[in-house]
Amino acid sequence: MSQPAQGSEDIAALAKGGRTNFFGFLLRLAARLPFLFIAGRIYGAEALGRFAYAVLVVEFAAQIATLGLKRGLAQQLSSTDKPHVCVVWDGMLVAFLASAVATIILILFPGMMFPNSPIHGLEWLLPLVVFAVAGSDVALAALAYRHNVQATVTARAIVEPWTISIAAFLLSFVSSRDGLIIAYVISMVAALVASLWPLLNSYGRPKGWRPDPGSLWTMARRNTPLAAADAIEWGSRRLDIAILGLFFSPAIVGVYYVAQQVASLPQKLKTSFDPILGPVITQKLGENDRKAVAKQVRQVGFWIIAAQAGIGLTLGITGEAVMGLVGPRFVGGTGALAFLLAAEVVAATAAVSESALVYVARHRNLMISLLMIAVQAALSVALILGMRAWGWPIGFQAAGPAIALMLALALASVLKARLLSNLLGAPVSGWRWPLVWAAAAASVVGYGAVLLPEWMELAIGIPLILGTFGFVVWKRGFTHEDRVLFRMKKDEDPTLPTPPEAAPPDR
C-alpha cells in the first residue's frame, strides 16, 4: 500500500465492523425468530402472506426514496468542503421529498400493496411509513461514515425486531387482522428514533443550514445510478415474493416469506458492511490506490463468504426444525429455504464487488444488475409454469423463484468479479479452499444433529454445527493477520495479509 499505516487503520475499521455485524446477526436471529413464531402460530400463513406483500411494496418505495444515499452519502461527505452536518441534512431533505412522492403514489393506488385482498380501515395510510424507513437509512449511512456501526446494530438488530415482536404479540389480543401491519409501523417509527438520536449526538444540530435547491438536484441526479443499483439489488431479493403473489395464494406467500426471512439473516451481514466499506473504498480511490481497494474487497469478501456459508449451512441442515418452529404448516418451505440460503452464499462475491463497482464503473455495474434481475424474472416464471405443466406439487412450484434467484446471483457474481478485477488490475475474489473443509466437517456434525429430537437439534445442533464450521475456518482459513484483527489486541498493529503476486487481470 502507498500508506501502510492508513491501510492498517482501514482494515482494522472493517474488522471492527465485521465483529459488530456478526454480533448484530446473533441479535437479529434472537429477535427475528420470536416474530416469525408469533406471526405463524397466532396470525397464520394467510395473514402473514398479506402482510409480506404490503411490506414488500412499501419498502421498495422507501428503497427508491433514499436515492442511493445509503452508499452515495459516503462519497458526498468525502468530497465536499461544506460542513458535514449540512451535507447530511441535505441528504435527509432529498430523501424526505422523494418519500413524499412515493407516499402519494401508494396512497392514490393502494391496490399495489394489497392486490389479492380488500383494504380495511386505515391500511391505506400504511405508505406514510416510507418517511421513517428512508430517513432511518440515510441517518445510519451518515453514522457509518464515521465508523459508527453500533448505531445500525442498535436500530436494526435490537429496536426494530424486538419492537415488532412485542407489538405483534400485544396487538394479537386486539386485532388478528391488522395486528401485524400496525406492529410494523410502530417498529419502523421506533427504528427512526433510534437512528436520529445518535445522528444528532454525532453531527450536532444543523446550525446555519440552508437548503440549496441546486445542490440538492445535483445530489439526486448524481446518485441515480447508485439508487438504481440499490433498488435492483433490493428488488432481486423481493422479486420472488412479488412473482409468488401473482401465481399463488397469500398462504403460500406466507410460507415462502418465512423461509425468506430466515435466509435473509446472513444477507444482513453484507448489507451492514456497505456503509463502512464505502468510505474506506472512496478514500483509497481518491488516492488512486486501486491495489488497496482490491485488497479490501478481497479481505471483506472472504469474511462475508465464510460467515454466510457457516450460517447458511447451519440453518439449511436444521431447516425442517427451524421452519417447524413457526408452525407445522411452514415445514413445506424447507426446500425453498435451502435454495435461498445457497443464493446468499453465491451472492457474496457480487455484493462485495459491487461495493467498489458503484464508484469505478457504476453504469456497467447497473447493466449487469439489470441483466441479473431480468434472468431471475424469466427463470422464475419459466420454472413455475414448467413445473405446473408437468403436474409437480405446489411446494415444488413455489421453490421455483428461489432456484431462479440462486442461478441469477451466481451469474452476477462471476460477471461483477471479473469486471472489477480488470478495472483494479488485481484479483478480488475472497474464496479460500479451507471453506470446503469447514463445510465438510460441519456437515458431518449436522448429520448427527438431525438424528436428535427436534428441540435438541435446535438447542444443541445449531451451536455445534456453526461452532465446527467456525473452528475449522479459524484454524485453517484465517491467516495470522486475520486472527490479530478479530482478537482486538491493542498491542499489535493489524495489517492485511500479504497477497500472492497479482495474477493478470481476468479477461
VOTIPA-135710 format. One line per field, with one value per residue (C-alpha): residue number from 1; residue in one letter; y, x, z. Coordinates in Angstrom, 1 decimal, padded with zeros to 4 digits. Example, Ala and Ser with C-alpha at 12.3 -4.5 7.8 and 13.67 -1.06 7.14 Angstrom:
2
resi <- 1;2
resn <- A;S
Y <- -004.5;-001.1
X <- 012.3;013.7
Z <- 007.8;007.1
//
This chain:
507
resi <- 1;2;3;4;5;6;7;8;9;10;11;12;13;14;15;16;17;18;19;20;21;22;23;24;25;26;27;28;29;30;31;32;33;34;35;36;37;38;39;40;41;42;43;44;45;46;47;48;49;50;51;52;53;54;55;56;57;58;59;60;61;62;63;64;65;66;67;68;69;70;71;72;73;74;75;76;77;78;79;80;81;82;83;84;85;86;87;88;89;90;91;92;93;94;95;96;97;98;99;100;101;102;103;104;105;106;107;108;109;110;111;112;113;114;115;116;117;118;119;120;121;122;123;124;125;126;127;128;129;130;131;132;133;134;135;136;137;138;139;140;141;142;143;144;145;146;147;148;149;150;151;152;153;154;155;156;157;158;159;160;161;162;163;164;165;166;167;168;169;170;171;172;173;174;175;176;177;178;179;180;181;182;183;184;185;186;187;188;189;190;191;192;193;194;195;196;197;198;199;200;201;202;203;204;205;206;207;208;209;210;211;212;213;214;215;216;217;218;219;220;221;222;223;224;225;226;227;228;229;230;231;232;233;234;235;236;237;238;239;240;241;242;243;244;245;246;247;248;249;250;251;252;253;254;255;256;257;258;259;260;261;262;263;264;265;266;267;268;269;270;271;272;273;274;275;276;277;278;279;280;281;282;283;284;285;286;287;288;289;290;291;292;293;294;295;296;297;298;299;300;301;302;303;304;305;306;307;308;309;310;311;312;313;314;315;316;317;318;319;320;321;322;323;324;325;326;327;328;329;330;331;332;333;334;335;336;337;338;339;340;341;342;343;344;345;346;347;348;349;350;351;352;353;354;355;356;357;358;359;360;361;362;363;364;365;366;367;368;369;370;371;372;373;374;375;376;377;378;379;380;381;382;383;384;385;386;387;388;389;390;391;392;393;394;395;396;397;398;399;400;401;402;403;404;405;406;407;408;409;410;411;412;413;414;415;416;417;418;419;420;421;422;423;424;425;426;427;428;429;430;431;432;433;434;435;436;437;438;439;440;441;442;443;444;445;446;447;448;449;450;451;452;453;454;455;456;457;458;459;460;461;462;463;464;465;466;467;468;469;470;471;472;473;474;475;476;477;478;479;480;481;482;483;484;485;486;487;488;489;490;491;492;493;494;495;496;497;498;499;500;501;502;503;504;505;506;507
resn <- M;S;Q;P;A;Q;G;S;E;D;I;A;A;L;A;K;G;G;R;T;N;F;F;G;F;L;L;R;L;A;A;R;L;P;F;L;F;I;A;G;R;I;Y;G;A;E;A;L;G;R;F;A;Y;A;V;L;V;V;E;F;A;A;Q;I;A;T;L;G;L;K;R;G;L;A;Q;Q;L;S;S;T;D;K;P;H;V;C;V;V;W;D;G;M;L;V;A;F;L;A;S;A;V;A;T;I;I;L;I;L;F;P;G;M;M;F;P;N;S;P;I;H;G;L;E;W;L;L;P;L;V;V;F;A;V;A;G;S;D;V;A;L;A;A;L;A;Y;R;H;N;V;Q;A;T;V;T;A;R;A;I;V;E;P;W;T;I;S;I;A;A;F;L;L;S;F;V;S;S;R;D;G;L;I;I;A;Y;V;I;S;M;V;A;A;L;V;A;S;L;W;P;L;L;N;S;Y;G;R;P;K;G;W;R;P;D;P;G;S;L;W;T;M;A;R;R;N;T;P;L;A;A;A;D;A;I;E;W;G;S;R;R;L;D;I;A;I;L;G;L;F;F;S;P;A;I;V;G;V;Y;Y;V;A;Q;Q;V;A;S;L;P;Q;K;L;K;T;S;F;D;P;I;L;G;P;V;I;T;Q;K;L;G;E;N;D;R;K;A;V;A;K;Q;V;R;Q;V;G;F;W;I;I;A;A;Q;A;G;I;G;L;T;L;G;I;T;G;E;A;V;M;G;L;V;G;P;R;F;V;G;G;T;G;A;L;A;F;L;L;A;A;E;V;V;A;A;T;A;A;V;S;E;S;A;L;V;Y;V;A;R;H;R;N;L;M;I;S;L;L;M;I;A;V;Q;A;A;L;S;V;A;L;I;L;G;M;R;A;W;G;W;P;I;G;F;Q;A;A;G;P;A;I;A;L;M;L;A;L;A;L;A;S;V;L;K;A;R;L;L;S;N;L;L;G;A;P;V;S;G;W;R;W;P;L;V;W;A;A;A;A;A;S;V;V;G;Y;G;A;V;L;L;P;E;W;M;E;L;A;I;G;I;P;L;I;L;G;T;F;G;F;V;V;W;K;R;G;F;T;H;E;D;R;V;L;F;R;M;K;K;D;E;D;P;T;L;P;T;P;P;E;A;A;P;P;D;R
Y <- 000.0;003.5;004.3;001.2;002.8;004.2;000.9;-000.9;001.5;001.0;-002.8;-002.6;-000.5;-003.0;-005.8;-004.0;-003.5;-007.3;-008.2;-005.8;-007.1;-010.7;-009.7;-007.9;-011.1;-013.0;-010.3;-010.3;-014.1;-013.9;-011.3;-012.5;-016.0;-014.8;-012.6;-015.4;-017.7;-015.2;-014.4;-018.0;-019.5;-016.7;-014.9;-017.7;-018.1;-016.2;-013.1;-013.3;-013.5;-010.5;-008.6;-009.7;-008.3;-005.0;-004.5;-005.5;-002.7;-000.1;-001.0;-000.9;002.6;003.5;002.0;004.2;007.2;007.0;007.8;005.8;007.8;004.7;004.4;007.8;009.8;008.5;009.7;013.0;013.5;012.5;015.1;018.2;021.4;022.0;021.2;017.6;018.2;020.4;017.6;015.1;017.2;017.9;014.2;013.9;016.5;014.8;011.5;013.3;014.9;011.5;009.8;012.3;011.4;007.7;008.0;010.0;007.4;004.5;006.3;007.0;003.4;001.3;-001.8;-002.0;-003.1;-005.4;-006.9;-010.0;-008.8;-005.9;-002.9;-002.5;000.5;002.7;000.4;002.9;005.1;002.5;004.3;007.0;004.7;005.3;008.5;006.5;003.8;006.2;008.7;005.9;004.5;007.9;008.7;005.3;005.8;009.1;007.5;004.6;007.2;008.0;004.2;004.1;000.7;000.2;002.6;000.3;-002.7;-001.0;000.3;-002.7;-005.6;-004.6;-001.8;-002.7;-006.5;-006.6;-003.8;-005.6;-008.9;-007.4;-005.2;-008.1;-010.2;-007.5;-006.5;-010.1;-009.6;-006.5;-007.4;-010.6;-009.0;-005.7;-006.5;-007.4;-004.2;-001.9;-003.6;-003.0;000.7;001.0;-000.8;001.5;004.6;003.3;002.5;006.0;007.5;005.1;006.4;010.1;010.2;009.1;011.2;014.4;013.3;012.7;015.5;018.0;020.2;021.7;025.2;027.6;025.0;026.4;024.1;024.7;023.5;023.4;021.2;019.0;018.4;017.7;015.2;013.4;013.3;012.1;009.3;008.0;005.0;004.2;004.4;002.1;-000.4;-000.4;-000.8;-003.6;-005.5;-005.0;-005.9;-009.1;-010.3;-009.4;-010.2;-013.8;-012.7;-010.4;-013.2;-015.7;-013.2;-013.3;-017.1;-018.4;-017.7;-015.5;-018.6;-019.9;-016.4;-016.5;-019.9;-018.6;-015.4;-017.2;-019.1;-015.8;-014.1;-016.9;-016.9;-013.2;-013.2;-013.9;-011.4;-008.6;-009.2;-008.0;-005.1;-003.7;-003.7;-001.3;001.9;001.3;-000.3;002.6;005.3;003.2;002.5;006.1;007.3;004.8;005.7;009.3;008.4;006.4;003.3;000.6;-002.2;-001.3;-001.3;-004.8;-006.0;-004.5;-006.2;-009.5;-009.4;-008.4;-010.8;-013.7;-012.7;-012.4;-015.7;-017.5;-016.1;-016.6;-020.1;-021.1;-019.6;-020.9;-024.4;-024.4;-023.2;-025.4;-028.6;-027.8;-026.3;-028.5;-027.9;-024.1;-023.9;-026.1;-023.6;-021.2;-023.9;-027.3;-025.5;-023.9;-027.1;-027.2;-024.2;-026.1;-026.7;-023.0;-022.2;-024.4;-022.7;-019.2;-019.9;-021.2;-018.0;-015.8;-017.6;-017.4;-013.7;-012.6;-012.1;-010.0;-008.0;-007.1;-006.4;-004.0;-002.0;-000.9;-001.0;001.6;004.1;003.0;001.6;002.4;002.2;-001.1;-002.4;-001.3;-003.1;-006.4;-005.9;-005.3;-008.5;-010.4;-009.3;-010.0;-013.5;-014.0;-012.9;-015.0;-018.1;-017.7;-017.6;-020.4;-022.7;-022.1;-022.6;-025.6;-027.4;-026.6;-028.0;-031.2;-031.5;-031.1;-030.4;-026.8;-027.0;-027.6;-024.9;-022.4;-023.2;-022.1;-018.4;-019.5;-021.6;-018.8;-016.3;-018.6;-019.0;-015.3;-014.3;-016.8;-015.2;-011.8;-012.9;-014.1;-011.1;-008.4;-010.0;-010.3;-006.7;-005.3;-007.4;-006.0;-002.4;-002.7;-004.9;-007.4;-010.4;-009.6;-013.0;-013.7;-017.5;-019.7;-023.5;-024.2;-023.2;-026.6;-028.5;-026.4;-027.2;-030.9;-031.0;-029.1;-031.4;-034.5;-032.9;-031.8;-035.3;-036.4;-033.3;-034.1;-037.5;-035.8;-034.8;-031.5;-029.4;-030.8;-030.3;-026.6;-026.0;-028.2;-029.0;-025.4;-024.2;-027.4;-027.1;-023.4;-023.8;-026.7;-024.6;-021.5;-023.6;-025.0;-021.7;-020.0;-022.7;-023.4;-020.4;-017.4;-016.1;-014.7;-011.2;-012.2;-013.5;-010.4;-008.2;-010.3;-010.7;-006.9;-006.9;-003.4;-004.1;-005.4;-003.4;-005.1;-005.3;-007.0;-010.4;-010.1;-011.3;-013.5;-011.9;-010.3;-012.5;-010.9;-009.3;-011.6;-011.2
X <- 000.0;001.1;000.2;000.6;-000.3;-003.5;-004.3;-004.0;-006.4;-008.9;-008.8;-008.9;-012.1;-013.6;-012.7;-014.3;-017.4;-017.3;-017.2;-020.1;-022.1;-021.7;-022.8;-025.7;-026.6;-026.9;-029.2;-031.3;-031.6;-032.7;-035.3;-036.5;-037.4;-039.9;-041.6;-041.9;-043.1;-045.8;-046.8;-047.0;-048.6;-051.0;-051.8;-051.4;-049.9;-052.6;-052.4;-048.6;-048.6;-050.8;-048.5;-045.4;-046.7;-047.8;-044.4;-042.6;-044.2;-043.7;-040.1;-039.4;-040.8;-038.6;-035.6;-036.1;-036.7;-033.2;-031.9;-028.8;-027.7;-027.1;-023.8;-023.7;-023.6;-020.2;-018.9;-020.6;-019.1;-015.6;-015.5;-017.1;-015.9;-019.3;-019.8;-020.7;-023.8;-025.2;-024.5;-026.3;-029.4;-029.3;-029.5;-032.3;-034.3;-033.7;-035.0;-037.9;-039.0;-038.6;-040.6;-043.4;-043.7;-043.6;-046.2;-048.7;-048.5;-049.2;-052.0;-053.6;-053.2;-053.4;-054.2;-050.5;-050.0;-053.0;-053.5;-055.4;-057.4;-059.7;-058.3;-059.6;-059.7;-056.6;-054.4;-054.4;-052.2;-049.5;-047.4;-046.6;-044.1;-041.9;-040.7;-039.5;-037.7;-035.9;-035.0;-033.6;-031.5;-029.9;-029.2;-027.5;-025.4;-024.2;-023.2;-021.5;-019.3;-017.9;-017.4;-020.4;-021.8;-023.1;-026.0;-027.0;-026.9;-029.0;-031.6;-031.9;-031.0;-032.4;-035.0;-036.8;-037.1;-037.9;-040.4;-042.3;-042.2;-043.6;-046.1;-047.3;-047.9;-049.8;-051.9;-052.9;-055.3;-056.8;-056.9;-055.7;-056.4;-054.4;-052.0;-049.0;-049.2;-049.7;-046.8;-044.7;-045.5;-044.6;-041.3;-040.3;-041.0;-039.0;-036.1;-036.2;-036.0;-033.1;-031.3;-031.9;-030.8;-027.2;-027.1;-027.8;-025.3;-022.6;-023.2;-025.0;-027.8;-027.7;-026.8;-026.6;-028.0;-029.9;-031.3;-029.8;-032.1;-029.3;-027.0;-030.0;-030.9;-027.2;-027.0;-030.2;-029.0;-025.5;-026.9;-029.3;-027.1;-026.5;-030.2;-030.9;-028.3;-029.6;-033.1;-032.2;-030.2;-033.0;-035.6;-033.8;-034.3;-038.0;-038.9;-039.6;-042.3;-043.8;-044.0;-045.3;-048.1;-049.2;-049.3;-050.2;-052.5;-051.5;-051.0;-048.2;-046.7;-046.7;-044.8;-042.2;-041.9;-040.8;-038.2;-037.0;-036.8;-034.7;-032.4;-032.1;-030.4;-026.9;-027.5;-027.7;-024.0;-023.1;-025.6;-024.4;-020.8;-021.8;-021.8;-018.4;-016.8;-018.0;-015.9;-012.8;-013.1;-013.8;-010.8;-008.4;-009.9;-009.3;-005.6;-005.7;-004.6;-006.5;-004.4;-005.6;-009.2;-008.7;-007.2;-010.1;-012.7;-010.8;-010.5;-014.1;-015.3;-013.7;-015.1;-018.6;-018.4;-017.2;-019.9;-022.7;-021.5;-021.4;-024.7;-026.4;-025.1;-026.3;-029.8;-030.0;-029.1;-031.6;-034.1;-037.1;-036.7;-036.3;-039.3;-041.3;-040.8;-043.1;-045.8;-046.3;-047.8;-044.4;-042.3;-043.2;-041.0;-037.8;-036.8;-037.2;-035.1;-032.3;-032.1;-032.4;-029.5;-027.4;-028.3;-026.9;-023.5;-023.1;-024.2;-021.4;-018.8;-021.2;-022.3;-018.8;-017.6;-020.5;-019.3;-016.4;-018.0;-020.6;-017.7;-015.5;-018.0;-021.4;-023.1;-021.6;-022.5;-026.0;-026.2;-025.0;-027.6;-030.3;-029.3;-029.4;-032.8;-034.1;-032.7;-034.2;-037.6;-037.6;-036.3;-038.8;-041.8;-040.4;-039.8;-043.3;-045.1;-042.9;-043.4;-047.1;-047.4;-045.6;-048.0;-045.5;-046.7;-047.3;-044.5;-042.0;-043.6;-043.2;-039.5;-039.0;-038.3;-035.7;-033.9;-034.0;-032.6;-029.7;-028.8;-029.1;-027.0;-024.3;-024.2;-023.9;-021.0;-019.0;-019.6;-019.1;-015.9;-014.3;-015.2;-013.8;-010.7;-010.0;-010.6;-008.4;-005.7;-005.7;-007.8;-010.8;-012.3;-012.4;-012.7;-010.3;-010.3;-010.4;-014.1;-014.6;-013.0;-015.0;-018.3;-017.4;-016.7;-019.9;-021.9;-020.7;-021.7;-025.0;-025.8;-025.6;-027.6;-030.7;-030.9;-031.6;-035.1;-036.2;-035.6;-032.1;-031.4;-032.1;-030.6;-027.5;-027.2;-027.2;-024.3;-022.3;-022.6;-021.8;-019.0;-017.4;-017.5;-016.1;-013.3;-012.1;-012.2;-010.3;-007.6;-007.2;-008.8;-007.7;-004.2;-002.2;-003.3;-007.0;-006.7;-005.0;-007.8;-010.5;-008.8;-008.8;-005.3;-004.3;-000.6;-000.4;-000.7;-003.3;-002.3;-003.6;-002.2;000.5;-001.2;000.4;001.8;-001.1;-002.4;-003.0;-006.5;-009.3;-010.2
Z <- 000.0;-000.6;003.0;005.1;008.4;007.0;005.2;008.5;010.1;007.3;007.5;011.3;011.0;008.6;011.0;013.9;011.7;011.0;014.7;015.4;012.4;013.5;017.0;015.3;013.4;016.6;017.9;014.7;014.9;018.5;017.7;014.3;015.4;018.1;015.5;013.0;015.7;016.8;013.2;012.1;015.2;016.1;012.9;010.4;006.9;005.1;007.3;007.1;003.3;003.1;005.5;003.5;000.2;001.6;003.4;000.1;-001.8;001.0;001.5;-002.3;-002.3;000.6;-001.1;-004.1;-001.9;-000.4;-003.9;-003.4;-000.4;001.7;-000.3;-002.1;001.1;001.9;-001.4;-000.9;002.5;001.4;-001.4;-000.1;001.7;003.2;006.9;007.1;009.2;006.3;003.7;005.9;006.3;002.5;002.1;004.6;002.8;-000.6;000.9;002.5;-000.8;-002.6;000.2;-000.2;-003.9;-003.2;-000.4;-002.5;-005.3;-002.9;-001.2;-004.5;-005.7;-002.5;-004.6;-005.3;-001.7;-001.4;-004.9;-003.8;-000.9;000.1;002.0;005.6;008.0;007.9;005.8;003.0;005.3;005.5;002.9;005.5;006.9;003.9;005.6;008.6;006.6;004.2;007.0;009.1;006.3;005.5;009.2;009.7;006.5;007.9;011.2;009.4;007.6;011.0;011.6;014.0;013.1;016.6;015.7;012.9;015.1;017.8;015.4;013.0;015.3;018.6;018.4;015.2;015.5;019.2;018.8;016.1;018.0;021.2;019.4;017.2;020.3;022.2;019.2;018.6;021.5;019.8;016.1;014.4;011.1;011.4;014.2;012.1;009.9;012.9;014.7;011.6;011.6;015.3;014.8;011.9;013.9;016.8;014.4;013.1;016.6;017.4;014.2;014.7;018.3;017.7;014.5;016.5;019.1;016.4;014.0;016.2;015.1;011.6;012.6;009.7;007.3;004.3;001.7;-001.7;-004.4;-007.0;-004.9;-003.9;-007.5;-008.3;-005.4;-006.6;-010.2;-009.4;-007.2;-009.8;-010.9;-007.2;-006.5;-009.4;-008.4;-004.8;-006.0;-008.3;-005.6;-003.1;-005.7;-006.6;-003.1;-003.2;-006.8;-005.8;-003.3;-005.9;-008.5;-006.0;-005.1;-008.8;-009.1;-005.6;-002.7;000.3;002.4;000.0;000.0;003.8;003.9;001.5;003.4;006.5;004.5;003.0;006.4;007.8;004.7;004.7;008.2;006.8;004.0;006.6;007.3;003.9;003.7;007.1;005.7;002.9;004.9;006.5;003.4;001.2;003.0;003.0;-000.7;-001.7;000.3;-001.4;-004.8;-004.1;-003.5;-006.8;-004.8;-006.7;-005.3;-001.8;-002.9;-004.4;-001.1;000.9;-001.4;-001.2;002.6;003.3;000.7;002.5;005.8;004.3;002.4;005.5;007.7;005.2;004.3;008.0;008.9;005.7;006.2;009.8;009.0;005.9;007.8;010.5;008.1;008.9;012.6;012.1;009.9;012.2;015.0;013.1;012.7;011.0;008.0;007.3;007.1;003.4;002.8;003.8;000.1;-000.7;002.4;001.2;-002.2;-000.7;001.7;-001.1;-003.0;-000.2;-000.3;-004.1;-004.0;-001.6;-004.3;-006.4;-003.4;-002.3;-005.8;-006.3;-003.3;-005.4;-008.8;-007.9;-007.7;-010.6;-013.1;-011.9;-015.3;-016.3;-012.8;-013.4;-016.7;-015.1;-012.3;-014.9;-016.7;-013.4;-012.5;-016.0;-015.9;-012.4;-013.5;-016.7;-014.9;-012.1;-014.4;-016.6;-013.7;-012.1;-015.4;-016.4;-013.1;-013.2;-016.7;-015.6;-012.7;-009.9;-006.4;-005.3;-002.8;-005.7;-007.8;-005.0;-004.8;-008.4;-007.7;-005.1;-007.6;-010.2;-007.6;-006.9;-010.5;-011.3;-008.4;-009.4;-012.9;-011.4;-009.1;-012.0;-014.2;-011.5;-010.0;-013.5;-014.3;-011.0;-011.3;-014.8;-013.6;-010.5;-012.1;-009.2;-008.1;-006.0;-005.1;-001.4;-001.9;000.1;-000.2;003.6;003.4;001.7;004.6;007.1;005.3;005.2;008.9;009.7;007.5;009.4;012.7;011.2;010.1;013.7;014.9;012.7;014.3;017.7;018.9;017.4;020.5;020.9;017.2;017.6;021.1;020.7;017.0;015.7;018.0;017.3;013.5;013.5;016.0;014.0;010.8;012.6;014.3;011.0;009.3;012.2;012.3;008.5;006.7;008.7;008.4;011.4;010.4;010.2;013.8;015.0;013.6;015.2;018.6;019.1;020.6;021.3;021.3;017.8;014.6;012.3;008.7;005.7;004.8;002.1;-001.0;-003.6;-006.7;-008.5;-011.3;-014.7;-014.8;-015.9;-019.5
//
